[in-house]
Amino acid sequence: MSTNQSESLQRLSTFLINSIYKRFRNSDFNDVLLQVSFTLTACLRYLTTTGNTAFGSWWLIRCWVDDYLGYKNEFFKFQIFLNELKKQKK
């Protein structure tokens, strides 16, 4: 992956995460991830029932989105944890 692609992916993911977080500020992000997963599963179910031939590709995208959002969620929580530790040391 080139540097431009990596930077573009980082900007896009940051935008998506921030947009989701702003819309659901009072919700636990794990609940948001669960809803995203349900929505993607419903889309895949629809593709299956309509006989779409690209089901495998969409399944791959769904798995990647689930894993990536889960990773970002864990990373975000880890950053919060580190910030709290720094505050306690001061």
C-alpha positions in Angstrom: 0.0 0.0 0.0 1.4 3.3 -1.0 1.8 6.3 1.4 -1.0 8.2 -0.3 -3.4 5.3 0.0 -2.5 4.8 3.6 -3.0 8.5 4.4 -6.3 8.5 2.5 -7.5 5.4 4.5 -6.4 7.0 7.7 -8.3 10.3 6.9 -11.4 8.4 5.9 -11.4 6.2 8.9 -10.9 9.1 11.2 -13.7 11.0 9.6 -16.0 8.0 9.9 -15.1 7.3 13.5 -15.5 10.9 14.5 -18.8 11.2 12.6 -20.2 8.1 14.3 -19.0 9.3 17.7 -20.5 12.7 17.3 -23.9 11.3 16.3 -24.0 8.8 19.1 -22.1 10.7 21.8 -24.3 9.4 24.6 -24.1 5.8 23.5 -21.4 3.3 24.3 -19.3 2.7 21.1 -19.7 -1.0 21.6 -23.4 -0.6 21.0 -22.7 1.4 17.9 -20.4 -1.3 16.6 -23.1 -3.9 17.2 -25.6 -1.8 15.2 -23.2 -1.4 12.4 -22.6 -5.1 12.4 -26.4 -5.8 12.3 -26.8 -3.4 9.4 -24.0 -4.9 7.4 -25.4 -8.4 8.1 -28.9 -7.3 6.9 -27.3 -5.9 3.7 -25.6 -9.3 3.1 -28.8 -11.1 3.8 -30.5 -9.0 1.1 -27.7 -9.6 -1.4 -28.1 -13.4 -0.7 -31.8 -13.4 -1.2 -31.6 -11.4 -4.4 -29.0 -13.8 -5.8 -26.2 -11.3 -6.1 -23.0 -12.9 -7.6 -20.6 -10.6 -5.6 -21.6 -11.9 -2.2 -18.1 -13.1 -1.4 -16.6 -9.7 -2.1 -19.2 -8.0 0.1 -18.7 -10.5 2.8 -15.0 -9.7 2.8 -15.8 -5.9 3.0 -18.2 -6.6 5.9 -15.6 -8.6 7.8 -12.9 -5.9 7.2 -15.2 -3.1 8.4 -16.2 -5.0 11.5 -12.6 -5.8 12.4 -11.3 -2.3 11.6 -14.0 -0.6 13.7 -13.3 -3.0 16.5 -9.6 -2.2 16.3 -10.2 1.5 16.3 -12.6 1.1 19.3 -9.9 -0.8 21.3 -7.2 1.7 20.3 -9.4 4.6 21.3 -10.1 3.0 24.7 -6.4 2.3 25.2 -5.6 6.0 24.5 -8.1 7.1 27.1 -6.6 4.6 29.6 -3.1 6.0 28.9 -4.3 9.6 29.3 -5.9 8.7 32.7 -2.6 7.1 33.8 -0.7 10.2 32.9 -3.2 12.4 34.8 -2.8 10.1 37.9 1.0 10.4 37.8 0.9 14.2 37.8 
